[in-house]
Amino acid sequence: MNWVALLLEAIATTANIAAKAIEDDWDDAPKRVFEVWKQEQSRAVRAHNTAEAEKKFGPSDEG
Amino acid sequence: MNLSKSILLIATLSLLACGGASNARHALEYAADVGVEADAKVAAYHNEAHAVAYAESTSRADYDARMRSANKAVDALIVYRSALKSAEDALDAHSEATGDASWQMAMTCVIQAAGQLRSTLYLAKIPIPKAFEDLMKTASMFGRDCEPQL
């Protein structure tokens, strides 16, 4: 698919979907990023796992 | 992230190309939704990788090597979340009257961070949320750079 076809597809998609978006969810006020994504789960998991590894293998040379 | 939210994300990012600042906050909300989904996948992946590496590694260097892709995925998520927050800050400072385009540049950085996160998830063989595929397909058409506009 060339870029013209992609562009036309995007325009058509956008026109149709924007109407739906406004009709549905966009009636609500948008939430703040940190309201939606309150906790960094993977960051906490890494911290826990790294601490566990440090107890068994010692500190990392990678800093 | 359901189909309608994925579609909304595409629509929103497409509208952003036309300068719809008021849509940007909705785009950020959905982009954050995608991040939450990816965050859960990466956390599970990190735990699985850790369980194997912890049991089988013979040294810390060995453990670190086994955990490299999982740690990179976490780093990419941190960058992505930070890009979302930066874009939100730029929107907060945005003035319609002055036509400040800094938020548009910030949104481009969100798209770039999403692309980096997608690549990292792919390399780590972590399932990529469908919304990311849609996001990158649409974003690639606008081809801006994540740099300050002069």
Backbone of each chain as ProteinMPNN parsed JSONL, in Angstrom:
{"seq_chain_A": "MNWVALLLEAIATTANIAAKAIEDDWDDAPKRVFEVWKQEQSRAVRAHNTAEAEKKFGPSDEG", "coords_chain_A": {"N_chain_A": [[0.852, -1.194, 0.0], [0.656, 2.158, -0.927], [1.726, 5.511, 0.055], [-0.273, 7.34, -0.524], [-2.622, 5.864, -0.571], [-2.616, 5.057, 2.064], [-2.903, 7.51, 3.308], [-5.441, 8.328, 2.425], [-6.959, 6.334, 3.553], [-6.557, 6.852, 6.241], [-7.721, 9.358, 6.486], [-10.403, 8.827, 5.916], [-10.956, 7.008, 7.945], [-10.488, 8.598, 10.179], [-12.444, 10.591, 9.941], [-14.836, 9.163, 10.233], [-14.49, 8.008, 12.736], [-13.95, 10.046, 14.475], [-16.405, 11.243, 14.816], [-17.758, 9.267, 16.201], [-16.169, 9.17, 18.459], [-16.574, 11.647, 19.661], [-19.23, 11.413, 20.233], [-19.252, 9.339, 22.083], [-16.986, 8.562, 24.398], [-15.744, 11.065, 24.634], [-17.384, 12.853, 25.78], [-16.879, 12.947, 28.404], [-14.747, 14.555, 30.812], [-11.266, 14.632, 30.176], [-8.957, 12.42, 31.801], [-6.133, 13.0, 33.959], [-2.754, 12.097, 33.174], [-1.405, 10.799, 35.29], [-3.515, 10.036, 36.797], [-4.648, 8.015, 35.393], [-2.524, 6.258, 35.053], [-1.363, 5.287, 37.659], [0.511, 3.879, 39.227], [3.786, 2.63, 38.709], [4.056, -0.347, 37.831], [5.839, -2.268, 36.733], [8.268, -1.089, 37.262], [8.394, -1.162, 40.025], [8.384, -3.904, 40.394], [10.812, -4.571, 39.176], [12.604, -3.296, 40.91], [12.197, -4.766, 43.239], [12.939, -7.358, 42.386], [15.564, -6.94, 41.633], [16.727, -6.258, 44.051], [16.489, -8.663, 45.352], [18.145, -10.24, 43.787], [20.534, -9.016, 44.332], [20.986, -9.71, 46.957], [21.551, -12.402, 46.708], [23.57, -12.609, 44.714], [25.209, -10.436, 44.997], [26.345, -6.975, 44.45], [25.728, -5.277, 41.307], [27.858, -4.879, 38.441], [27.073, -3.232, 36.511], [25.995, -0.882, 37.257]], "CA_chain_A": [[0.0, 0.0, 0.0], [1.496, 3.343, -0.967], [1.392, 6.527, 1.067], [-1.534, 8.004, -0.87], [-3.688, 4.986, -0.083], [-2.582, 5.144, 3.527], [-3.441, 8.817, 3.701], [-6.885, 8.298, 2.195], [-7.536, 5.437, 4.555], [-6.52, 7.55, 7.536], [-8.709, 10.447, 6.456], [-11.73, 8.212, 6.026], [-11.069, 6.442, 9.297], [-10.553, 9.691, 11.143], [-13.743, 11.265, 9.837], [-15.869, 8.298, 10.809], [-14.254, 7.685, 14.129], [-14.032, 11.264, 15.285], [-17.819, 11.427, 15.161], [-18.063, 8.293, 17.254], [-15.428, 9.555, 19.66], [-17.245, 12.785, 20.291], [-20.512, 10.904, 20.715], [-19.059, 8.431, 23.211], [-16.14, 8.849, 25.547], [-15.24, 12.421, 24.742], [-18.279, 13.674, 26.578], [-16.28, 13.047, 29.722], [-13.499, 15.31, 30.896], [-10.128, 13.701, 30.139], [-8.229, 12.236, 33.052], [-4.699, 13.292, 33.918], [-1.929, 10.902, 32.922], [-1.095, 10.088, 36.537], [-4.76, 9.447, 37.308], [-4.836, 6.765, 34.652], [-1.351, 5.389, 35.255], [-0.994, 5.744, 39.007], [1.709, 3.21, 39.744], [4.64, 1.963, 37.727], [4.11, -1.724, 38.329], [7.054, -2.966, 36.3], [9.412, -0.467, 37.942], [8.401, -1.704, 41.385], [8.779, -5.317, 40.283], [12.255, -4.604, 38.917], [13.306, -2.925, 42.139], [12.103, -5.926, 44.148], [13.724, -8.468, 41.845], [16.979, -6.562, 41.668], [17.152, -6.356, 45.453], [16.604, -10.096, 45.634], [19.352, -10.71, 43.094], [21.695, -8.444, 45.017], [21.211, -10.511, 48.168], [22.122, -13.7, 46.348], [24.771, -12.546, 43.868], [26.007, -9.244, 45.266], [26.025, -5.813, 43.606], [25.992, -5.371, 39.872], [28.917, -4.027, 37.881], [26.498, -2.413, 35.445], [25.632, 0.407, 37.816]], "C_chain_A": [[0.89, 1.248, 0.0], [0.988, 4.418, -0.008], [0.084, 7.242, 0.762], [-2.713, 7.172, -0.352], [-3.772, 5.034, 1.438], [-3.234, 6.437, 4.018], [-4.963, 8.84, 3.547], [-7.59, 7.434, 3.239], [-7.615, 6.134, 5.912], [-7.572, 8.652, 7.597], [-10.12, 9.879, 6.641], [-11.96, 7.674, 7.426], [-11.283, 7.543, 10.324], [-11.924, 10.36, 11.132], [-14.838, 10.444, 10.508], [-15.722, 8.168, 12.313], [-14.318, 8.913, 15.02], [-15.474, 11.509, 15.72], [-18.207, 10.492, 16.296], [-17.396, 8.691, 18.571], [-16.134, 10.671, 20.412], [-18.568, 12.326, 20.919], [-20.345, 10.078, 21.995], [-18.209, 9.04, 24.33], [-15.773, 10.323, 25.71], [-16.22, 13.372, 25.408], [-17.685, 13.894, 27.966], [-15.014, 13.91, 29.674], [-12.336, 14.329, 30.911], [-9.451, 13.608, 31.501], [-6.774, 12.624, 32.852], [-3.936, 11.978, 33.746], [-1.722, 10.098, 34.206], [-2.358, 9.582, 37.248], [-5.001, 8.088, 36.662], [-3.736, 5.765, 35.011], [-0.73, 5.78, 36.598], [0.33, 5.159, 39.48], [2.481, 2.55, 38.622], [4.911, 0.547, 38.245], [5.435, -2.398, 37.984], [8.305, -2.384, 36.985], [9.539, -1.013, 39.365], [8.85, -3.162, 41.387], [10.286, -5.423, 40.051], [13.044, -4.288, 40.183], [13.337, -4.105, 43.111], [13.012, -7.058, 43.673], [15.231, -8.181, 41.903], [17.531, -6.663, 43.086], [17.363, -7.818, 45.838], [17.884, -10.673, 45.015], [20.604, -10.22, 43.808], [22.024, -9.236, 46.281], [21.919, -11.824, 47.834], [23.478, -13.574, 45.654], [25.691, -11.371, 44.182], [25.674, -8.134, 44.294], [26.411, -6.021, 42.146], [27.149, -4.465, 39.467], [28.356, -3.048, 36.859], [26.002, -1.061, 35.95], [24.16, 0.723, 37.8]], "O_chain_A": [[1.781, 1.373, 0.841], [-0.04, 4.254, 0.649], [-0.599, 7.702, 1.677], [-3.664, 7.701, 0.223], [-4.859, 5.051, 2.016], [-3.994, 6.455, 4.986], [-5.679, 9.312, 4.43], [-8.667, 7.769, 3.731], [-8.607, 6.019, 6.631], [-8.226, 8.853, 8.62], [-10.915, 10.396, 7.426], [-13.025, 7.863, 8.014], [-12.132, 7.441, 11.21], [-12.49, 10.658, 12.184], [-15.659, 10.974, 11.257], [-16.7, 8.211, 13.06], [-14.699, 8.823, 16.187], [-15.731, 11.929, 16.848], [-18.901, 10.887, 17.234], [-17.982, 8.565, 19.646], [-16.27, 10.635, 21.635], [-18.963, 12.791, 21.988], [-21.199, 10.117, 22.881], [-18.655, 9.902, 25.087], [-15.516, 10.773, 26.827], [-15.928, 14.555, 25.583], [-17.956, 14.903, 28.617], [-14.32, 13.986, 28.66], [-12.406, 13.3, 31.584], [-9.382, 14.583, 32.249], [-6.248, 12.585, 31.74], [-4.409, 10.906, 34.121], [-1.847, 8.874, 34.209], [-2.271, 8.792, 38.188], [-5.487, 7.149, 37.293], [-3.998, 4.584, 35.24], [0.271, 6.493, 36.665], [1.162, 5.858, 40.058], [1.898, 1.982, 37.698], [5.861, 0.299, 38.988], [6.07, -3.02, 38.836], [9.27, -3.101, 37.25], [10.639, -1.288, 39.845], [9.597, -3.597, 42.265], [10.955, -6.261, 40.656], [14.04, -4.947, 40.483], [14.365, -4.4, 43.721], [13.76, -7.64, 44.459], [16.044, -9.062, 42.183], [18.663, -7.1, 43.293], [18.301, -8.156, 46.561], [18.595, -11.47, 45.628], [21.61, -10.927, 43.876], [23.191, -9.411, 46.631], [22.775, -12.291, 48.586], [24.413, -14.318, 45.951], [26.82, -11.314, 43.693], [24.831, -8.305, 43.414], [27.285, -6.82, 41.809], [27.383, -3.421, 40.076], [29.058, -2.15, 36.394], [25.633, -0.196, 35.156], [23.753, 1.793, 38.253]]}, "seq_chain_B": "MNLSKSILLIATLSLLACGGASNARHALEYAADVGVEADAKVAAYHNEAHAVAYAESTSRADYDARMRSANKAVDALIVYRSALKSAEDALDAHSEATGDASWQMAMTCVIQAAGQLRSTLYLAKIPIPKAFEDLMKTASMFGRDCEPQL", "coords_chain_B": {"N_chain_B": [[-7.241, -2.528, 26.929], [-9.693, -1.898, 24.718], [-11.219, -2.463, 21.467], [-12.603, -0.153, 20.658], [-11.339, 1.821, 22.107], [-8.79, 1.685, 21.046], [-9.32, 2.531, 18.494], [-10.184, 5.084, 19.019], [-7.822, 6.17, 19.872], [-6.281, 6.17, 17.543], [-7.817, 7.889, 15.997], [-7.65, 10.211, 17.473], [-4.918, 10.807, 17.437], [-4.628, 11.227, 14.746], [-6.201, 13.468, 14.412], [-4.67, 15.224, 15.814], [-2.677, 15.886, 14.061], [-3.85, 17.801, 12.637], [-3.87, 19.853, 14.342], [-5.482, 19.867, 16.666], [-5.705, 20.915, 19.631], [-7.388, 20.616, 21.818], [-8.089, 18.007, 21.685], [-5.901, 16.669, 22.427], [-5.567, 16.054, 25.127], [-7.306, 13.962, 25.515], [-6.083, 12.135, 23.87], [-3.749, 11.7, 25.304], [-4.776, 10.518, 27.582], [-5.714, 8.076, 26.586], [-3.358, 7.095, 25.565], [-2.026, 6.744, 27.928], [-3.573, 4.725, 28.991], [-2.839, 2.633, 27.293], [-0.233, 2.414, 28.118], [-0.547, 1.5, 30.76], [-1.519, -1.044, 30.287], [0.652, -2.183, 28.919], [2.53, -1.967, 30.933], [1.689, -3.831, 32.854], [2.118, -6.187, 31.429], [4.888, -6.099, 31.067], [5.755, -6.164, 33.705], [4.954, -8.734, 34.463], [6.5, -10.205, 32.705], [9.056, -9.513, 33.578], [9.091, -10.665, 36.097], [8.895, -13.39, 35.418], [11.254, -13.744, 33.933], [13.097, -13.117, 35.898], [12.678, -15.163, 37.756], [13.715, -17.405, 36.451], [16.336, -16.553, 35.86], [17.313, -16.015, 38.416], [17.31, -18.526, 39.565], [18.997, -20.002, 37.906], [21.333, -18.614, 37.27], [24.885, -18.167, 37.578], [26.415, -16.178, 38.498], [26.495, -12.629, 39.309], [26.932, -11.141, 37.027], [26.09, -12.911, 35.082], [23.401, -13.135, 35.78], [22.599, -10.454, 35.3], [22.987, -10.315, 32.544], [21.065, -12.111, 31.631], [18.806, -10.758, 32.376], [18.719, -8.525, 30.85], [17.049, -7.753, 28.596], [14.532, -7.601, 29.783], [14.944, -5.592, 31.648], [15.467, -3.469, 29.935], [12.991, -3.152, 28.78], [11.524, -2.211, 30.945], [12.85, 0.227, 31.31], [12.149, 1.499, 28.902], [9.432, 1.81, 29.284], [9.416, 3.605, 31.402], [10.484, 5.875, 30.173], [8.496, 6.323, 28.288], [6.248, 6.887, 29.912], [7.192, 9.185, 31.114], [7.363, 10.833, 28.885], [4.678, 11.131, 28.299], [3.867, 12.585, 30.528], [5.392, 14.895, 30.168], [4.277, 15.874, 27.837], [1.764, 16.436, 28.776], [2.347, 18.446, 30.598], [3.232, 20.362, 28.784], [0.886, 20.851, 27.459], [-0.573, 21.973, 29.536], [0.699, 24.372, 29.738], [0.122, 25.449, 27.393], [-1.002, 27.927, 25.114], [-3.775, 28.932, 23.455], [-4.108, 31.369, 22.248], [-1.577, 32.34, 21.624], [-0.758, 30.505, 19.913], [1.047, 28.57, 20.509], [3.16, 25.951, 19.733], [4.389, 24.037, 21.186], [3.254, 21.908, 22.544], [2.5, 20.249, 20.515], [4.908, 19.359, 19.559], [5.69, 18.027, 21.837], [3.823, 15.983, 21.86], [4.649, 14.605, 19.634], [6.968, 13.594, 20.625], [5.902, 11.799, 22.428], [4.834, 9.931, 20.678], [7.184, 9.052, 19.535], [8.454, 7.923, 21.776], [6.647, 5.912, 22.264], [7.08, 4.363, 20.023], [9.681, 3.528, 20.518], [9.265, 2.041, 22.816], [7.601, 0.055, 21.81], [9.38, -1.262, 20.056], [11.196, -2.251, 21.905], [9.615, -3.984, 23.419], [9.027, -5.809, 21.454], [11.549, -6.895, 20.856], [12.044, -8.108, 23.269], [10.239, -10.044, 23.154], [7.754, -9.675, 24.285], [4.258, -9.621, 24.418], [2.785, -7.313, 22.232], [0.663, -4.608, 22.834], [-2.322, -4.215, 20.97], [-3.098, -1.64, 20.444], [-0.729, -0.24, 20.268], [0.314, -1.034, 17.82], [-1.58, 0.072, 16.108], [-1.252, 2.716, 16.781], [1.405, 3.259, 15.942], [1.226, 2.753, 13.23], [-0.43, 4.768, 12.324], [0.905, 7.032, 13.243], [3.274, 6.992, 11.811], [2.719, 8.161, 9.453], [2.891, 10.837, 9.74], [5.381, 11.646, 10.351], [7.076, 13.471, 11.907], [9.792, 15.09, 13.709], [11.093, 14.495, 16.971], [11.918, 17.089, 18.219], [12.703, 20.384, 19.352], [10.716, 22.942, 17.858], [11.85, 25.411, 15.691]], "CA_chain_B": [[-7.558, -1.606, 25.816], [-10.584, -2.55, 23.776], [-11.123, -1.982, 20.09], [-13.068, 1.229, 20.512], [-10.303, 2.729, 22.63], [-7.715, 1.706, 20.058], [-9.791, 3.368, 17.388], [-10.167, 6.469, 19.503], [-6.428, 6.614, 19.915], [-5.891, 6.473, 16.162], [-8.536, 9.086, 15.568], [-7.128, 11.364, 18.197], [-3.591, 11.15, 16.925], [-4.826, 11.771, 13.406], [-6.696, 14.832, 14.589], [-3.564, 16.055, 16.299], [-1.937, 16.377, 12.911], [-4.559, 18.99, 12.186], [-3.704, 20.883, 15.35], [-6.57, 19.896, 17.628], [-5.135, 20.884, 20.981], [-8.356, 20.142, 22.806], [-8.143, 16.535, 21.6], [-4.637, 16.095, 22.877], [-5.699, 15.482, 26.477], [-7.926, 12.649, 25.352], [-5.052, 11.259, 23.316], [-2.847, 11.337, 26.397], [-5.485, 9.584, 28.453], [-5.712, 6.751, 25.96], [-1.962, 6.648, 25.495], [-1.721, 6.262, 29.282], [-4.244, 3.416, 29.094], [-1.965, 1.681, 26.607], [0.924, 2.244, 28.995], [-0.931, 0.647, 31.896], [-1.606, -2.418, 29.759], [2.017, -2.633, 28.656], [3.2, -2.035, 32.234], [1.325, -5.12, 33.468], [2.792, -7.246, 30.664], [6.321, -6.029, 31.34], [5.952, -6.613, 35.089], [4.85, -10.2, 34.454], [7.675, -10.707, 31.977], [10.219, -9.326, 34.437], [9.008, -11.692, 37.148], [9.216, -14.694, 34.812], [12.68, -13.746, 33.6], [13.825, -13.12, 37.167], [12.58, -16.487, 38.379], [14.658, -18.29, 35.761], [17.702, -16.04, 36.03], [17.672, -16.158, 39.833], [17.547, -19.947, 39.862], [19.998, -20.639, 37.051], [22.562, -17.836, 37.077], [26.018, -18.56, 38.412], [27.055, -14.957, 39.002], [25.686, -11.43, 39.087], [27.057, -10.773, 35.613], [25.23, -13.849, 34.36], [22.028, -12.693, 36.066], [22.359, -9.188, 34.592], [22.877, -10.604, 31.112], [19.762, -12.757, 31.397], [17.72, -9.808, 32.659], [18.923, -7.285, 30.088], [15.897, -7.341, 27.778], [13.437, -7.233, 30.695], [15.266, -4.28, 32.217], [15.298, -2.465, 28.879], [11.548, -2.931, 28.619], [11.128, -1.329, 32.056], [13.386, 1.561, 30.995], [11.34, 2.095, 27.822], [8.153, 2.227, 29.878], [9.666, 4.812, 32.203], [10.627, 6.972, 29.205], [7.175, 6.549, 27.693], [5.405, 7.56, 30.914], [7.743, 10.517, 31.273], [6.974, 11.596, 27.693], [3.263, 11.48, 28.474], [3.791, 13.658, 31.527], [5.945, 16.108, 29.554], [3.268, 16.373, 26.896], [0.686, 17.01, 29.587], [2.869, 19.729, 31.098], [3.24, 21.305, 27.656], [-0.516, 21.229, 27.233], [-0.965, 22.871, 30.62], [1.286, 25.685, 29.474], [-0.274, 25.847, 26.042], [-1.92, 29.059, 24.976], [-4.401, 28.965, 22.128], [-3.968, 32.699, 21.67], [-0.241, 32.558, 21.073], [-0.484, 29.473, 18.916], [2.221, 27.82, 20.949], [3.142, 24.597, 19.157], [5.255, 23.162, 21.972], [2.54, 20.686, 22.909], [2.512, 19.351, 19.358], [6.224, 18.729, 19.574], [5.688, 17.077, 22.956], [3.053, 14.807, 21.443], [5.506, 13.851, 18.725], [7.891, 12.849, 21.491], [5.133, 10.663, 22.951], [4.772, 8.935, 19.602], [8.538, 8.482, 19.41], [8.674, 7.056, 22.936], [5.805, 4.728, 22.046], [7.787, 3.541, 19.03], [10.829, 2.904, 21.196], [8.713, 1.016, 23.713], [7.128, -1.05, 20.964], [10.559, -1.999, 19.593], [11.774, -2.96, 23.046], [8.721, -5.106, 23.737], [9.188, -6.794, 20.373], [12.843, -7.572, 21.045], [11.951, -8.937, 24.473], [9.183, -11.038, 22.88], [6.593, -9.395, 25.13], [3.132, -9.316, 23.533], [2.605, -5.88, 22.025], [-0.752, -4.234, 22.794], [-2.799, -3.881, 19.626], [-3.155, -0.184, 20.302], [0.579, 0.251, 19.849], [0.425, -1.261, 16.382], [-2.407, 1.094, 15.467], [-0.619, 4.008, 17.038], [2.599, 3.446, 15.122], [0.815, 2.768, 11.826], [-0.948, 6.096, 12.036], [1.918, 8.051, 13.53], [4.335, 6.968, 10.795], [2.325, 8.985, 8.312], [3.104, 12.259, 9.987], [6.824, 11.766, 10.229], [7.781, 14.63, 12.489], [10.89, 14.752, 14.599], [10.914, 14.887, 18.364], [12.889, 18.136, 18.487], [12.049, 21.683, 19.457], [10.495, 23.617, 16.585], [12.427, 26.747, 15.693]], "C_chain_B": [[-8.464, -2.323, 24.817], [-10.482, -1.887, 22.403], [-11.526, -0.519, 19.97], [-12.03, 2.22, 21.034], [-9.129, 2.819, 21.663], [-8.084, 2.63, 18.918], [-9.772, 4.832, 17.787], [-8.758, 7.034, 19.509], [-5.956, 6.999, 18.521], [-6.538, 7.775, 15.718], [-7.95, 10.332, 16.208], [-5.782, 11.796, 17.656], [-3.676, 11.705, 15.513], [-5.298, 13.213, 13.492], [-5.596, 15.773, 15.062], [-2.77, 16.644, 15.159], [-2.59, 17.634, 12.359], [-4.544, 20.074, 13.263], [-4.798, 20.961, 16.377], [-6.084, 19.793, 19.053], [-6.113, 20.319, 22.0], [-8.483, 18.62, 22.786], [-6.921, 15.884, 22.236], [-4.761, 15.448, 24.257], [-6.366, 14.116, 26.434], [-6.916, 11.65, 24.802], [-4.111, 10.782, 24.41], [-3.495, 10.325, 27.336], [-5.446, 8.173, 27.869], [-4.3, 6.198, 25.828], [-1.518, 6.124, 26.864], [-2.369, 4.905, 29.532], [-3.392, 2.32, 28.464], [-0.753, 1.376, 27.491], [0.632, 1.338, 30.178], [-0.968, -0.818, 31.461], [-0.203, -2.987, 29.529], [2.78, -2.835, 29.962], [2.933, -3.384, 32.905], [2.04, -6.268, 32.757], [4.287, -7.28, 30.987], [6.622, -6.516, 32.765], [5.912, -8.142, 35.163], [6.074, -10.819, 33.783], [8.922, -10.615, 32.855], [10.244, -10.39, 35.527], [9.387, -13.076, 36.615], [10.71, -14.798, 34.521], [13.524, -13.837, 34.863], [13.816, -14.51, 37.809], [13.599, -17.459, 37.764], [16.1, -17.85, 36.034], [18.191, -16.235, 37.467], [18.054, -17.603, 40.151], [18.76, -20.501, 39.113], [21.317, -19.881, 36.922], [23.648, -18.287, 38.043], [26.747, -17.35, 38.991], [26.134, -13.77, 38.749], [25.752, -11.003, 37.624], [26.155, -11.656, 34.746], [23.766, -13.435, 34.537], [21.695, -11.423, 35.273], [22.174, -9.423, 33.098], [21.524, -11.214, 30.778], [18.608, -11.773, 31.556], [17.753, -8.574, 31.754], [17.665, -6.846, 29.315], [14.719, -6.924, 28.666], [13.687, -5.851, 31.294], [15.114, -3.163, 31.181], [13.823, -2.146, 28.662], [11.032, -2.003, 29.727], [11.608, 0.098, 31.78], [12.535, 2.262, 29.931], [9.992, 2.565, 28.345], [8.308, 3.511, 30.693], [9.775, 6.033, 31.289], [9.269, 7.336, 28.609], [6.273, 7.324, 28.665], [5.873, 9.0, 31.12], [7.357, 11.414, 30.087], [5.51, 12.017, 27.773], [3.117, 12.654, 29.435], [4.319, 14.967, 30.945], [4.935, 16.73, 28.596], [2.123, 17.037, 27.654], [1.107, 18.366, 30.159], [2.844, 20.791, 29.997], [1.825, 21.772, 27.347], [-1.0, 22.205, 28.287], [-0.482, 24.299, 30.34], [0.819, 26.266, 28.144], [-1.234, 27.03, 26.061], [-2.475, 29.068, 23.562], [-4.119, 30.304, 21.439], [-2.609, 32.913, 21.006], [0.105, 31.515, 20.024], [0.757, 28.669, 19.247], [2.146, 26.375, 20.467], [3.963, 23.618, 19.977], [4.561, 21.854, 22.339], [2.522, 19.705, 21.746], [3.844, 18.616, 19.276], [6.276, 17.685, 20.683], [4.914, 15.817, 22.595], [3.858, 13.95, 20.472], [6.502, 13.022, 19.526], [7.191, 11.65, 22.126], [5.097, 9.544, 21.915], [6.131, 8.254, 19.447], [8.834, 7.521, 20.562], [7.847, 5.778, 22.814], [6.472, 3.783, 21.053], [8.965, 2.808, 19.644], [10.355, 1.774, 22.113], [8.257, -0.199, 22.917], [8.306, -1.9, 20.5], [11.145, -2.846, 20.72], [10.926, -4.167, 23.429], [8.888, -6.215, 22.708], [10.473, -7.591, 20.578], [12.813, -8.502, 22.256], [10.895, -10.037, 24.328], [8.003, -10.904, 23.856], [5.431, -9.036, 24.202], [2.89, -7.808, 23.443], [1.113, -5.557, 21.985], [-1.14, -3.79, 21.389], [-2.794, -2.369, 19.4], [-1.816, 0.396, 19.857], [0.773, 0.087, 18.354], [-0.36, -0.184, 15.629], [-1.769, 2.473, 15.59], [0.545, 4.253, 16.08], [2.252, 3.51, 13.635], [0.346, 4.17, 11.439], [0.132, 7.158, 12.186], [2.975, 8.123, 12.433], [3.993, 7.861, 9.606], [2.679, 10.451, 8.502], [4.572, 12.638, 10.119], [7.501, 13.009, 10.761], [8.916, 14.15, 13.375], [10.595, 15.256, 15.994], [12.01, 15.882, 18.729], [12.146, 19.457, 18.595], [11.876, 22.329, 18.078], [11.031, 25.04, 16.659], [11.601, 27.695, 14.833]], "O_chain_B": [[-8.029, -3.259, 24.146], [-9.768, -0.903, 22.21], [-10.877, 0.26, 19.271], [-11.858, 3.309, 20.485], [-8.545, 3.886, 21.479], [-7.262, 3.412, 18.439], [-9.396, 5.703, 17.003], [-8.529, 8.203, 19.199], [-5.309, 8.03, 18.34], [-5.889, 8.646, 15.139], [-7.78, 11.366, 15.561], [-5.529, 12.982, 17.441], [-2.879, 12.562, 15.131], [-4.846, 14.072, 12.734], [-5.597, 16.963, 14.747], [-2.249, 17.755, 15.258], [-1.94, 18.435, 11.687], [-5.166, 21.121, 13.083], [-5.034, 22.037, 16.926], [-6.053, 18.703, 19.625], [-5.713, 19.626, 22.935], [-8.933, 18.018, 23.76], [-6.923, 14.692, 22.541], [-4.138, 14.42, 24.526], [-6.035, 13.224, 27.215], [-6.887, 10.486, 25.2], [-3.721, 9.615, 24.445], [-2.845, 9.398, 27.818], [-5.179, 7.202, 28.578], [-4.072, 4.995, 25.961], [-0.733, 5.18, 26.951], [-1.793, 4.044, 30.197], [-3.24, 1.231, 29.018], [-0.311, 0.232, 27.593], [1.46, 0.509, 30.555], [-0.509, -1.707, 32.178], [0.087, -4.125, 29.899], [3.58, -3.763, 30.082], [3.844, -4.001, 33.457], [2.511, -7.207, 33.399], [4.873, -8.349, 31.158], [7.621, -7.196, 32.996], [6.731, -8.762, 35.841], [6.608, -11.828, 34.243], [9.745, -11.531, 32.873], [11.297, -10.947, 35.838], [10.103, -13.833, 37.27], [11.347, -15.808, 34.824], [14.535, -14.539, 34.9], [14.83, -14.967, 38.337], [14.251, -18.227, 38.472], [16.96, -18.658, 36.388], [19.351, -16.58, 37.694], [18.993, -17.863, 40.903], [19.468, -21.367, 39.627], [22.319, -20.46, 36.501], [23.375, -18.726, 39.16], [27.596, -17.492, 39.871], [25.122, -13.892, 38.059], [24.756, -10.559, 37.052], [25.538, -11.182, 33.793], [22.998, -13.39, 33.577], [20.635, -11.333, 34.653], [21.315, -8.811, 32.464], [20.912, -10.874, 29.765], [17.555, -11.938, 30.94], [16.912, -7.685, 31.88], [17.274, -5.682, 29.386], [13.992, -5.99, 28.329], [12.767, -5.045, 31.432], [14.689, -2.055, 31.507], [13.46, -1.001, 28.392], [10.208, -1.123, 29.477], [10.869, 1.059, 31.99], [12.239, 3.452, 30.038], [9.469, 3.59, 27.906], [7.441, 4.385, 30.672], [9.227, 7.093, 31.59], [8.942, 8.512, 28.449], [5.619, 8.293, 28.28], [5.062, 9.914, 31.278], [7.064, 12.597, 30.261], [5.148, 13.121, 27.366], [2.351, 13.586, 29.192], [3.755, 16.031, 31.201], [4.763, 17.948, 28.553], [1.587, 18.061, 27.231], [0.317, 19.309, 30.197], [2.49, 21.946, 30.23], [1.597, 22.936, 27.016], [-1.739, 23.143, 27.989], [-1.153, 25.281, 30.657], [1.089, 27.423, 27.822], [-2.137, 27.121, 26.892], [-1.728, 29.196, 22.592], [-3.92, 30.369, 20.226], [-2.5, 33.573, 19.973], [1.12, 31.619, 19.336], [1.432, 28.152, 18.357], [1.184, 25.664, 20.759], [4.216, 22.497, 19.535], [5.207, 20.81, 22.433], [2.528, 18.49, 21.946], [3.904, 17.425, 18.97], [6.829, 16.6, 20.504], [5.301, 14.713, 22.977], [3.76, 12.723, 20.485], [6.836, 11.897, 19.154], [7.81, 10.607, 22.34], [5.301, 8.372, 22.233], [6.215, 7.041, 19.254], [9.392, 6.444, 20.356], [8.289, 4.7, 23.211], [6.436, 2.564, 21.217], [9.221, 1.642, 19.346], [10.96, 0.704, 22.175], [8.501, -1.339, 23.31], [8.237, -3.128, 20.545], [11.534, -3.997, 20.519], [11.453, -5.239, 23.726], [8.89, -7.4, 23.043], [10.474, -8.818, 20.483], [13.468, -9.544, 22.27], [10.682, -10.844, 25.233], [7.348, -11.887, 24.201], [5.602, -8.227, 23.29], [2.803, -7.121, 24.461], [0.372, -6.151, 21.202], [-0.39, -3.087, 20.712], [-2.519, -1.892, 18.298], [-1.775, 1.405, 19.154], [1.33, 0.965, 17.694], [0.121, 0.393, 14.654], [-1.749, 3.269, 14.651], [0.653, 5.324, 15.482], [2.897, 4.228, 12.871], [0.68, 4.683, 10.371], [0.255, 8.063, 11.36], [3.511, 9.196, 12.156], [4.875, 8.265, 8.848], [2.755, 11.212, 7.537], [4.943, 13.807, 10.01], [8.409, 13.543, 10.124], [8.996, 12.977, 13.741], [9.949, 16.286, 16.187], [12.931, 15.544, 19.473], [11.083, 19.629, 17.998], [12.774, 22.27, 17.238], [10.704, 25.785, 17.582], [11.938, 28.873, 14.715]]}, "name": "protein", "num_of_chains": 2, "seq": "MNWVALLLEAIATTANIAAKAIEDDWDDAPKRVFEVWKQEQSRAVRAHNTAEAEKKFGPSDEGMNLSKSILLIATLSLLACGGASNARHALEYAADVGVEADAKVAAYHNEAHAVAYAESTSRADYDARMRSANKAVDALIVYRSALKSAEDALDAHSEATGDASWQMAMTCVIQAAGQLRSTLYLAKIPIPKAFEDLMKTASMFGRDCEPQL"}
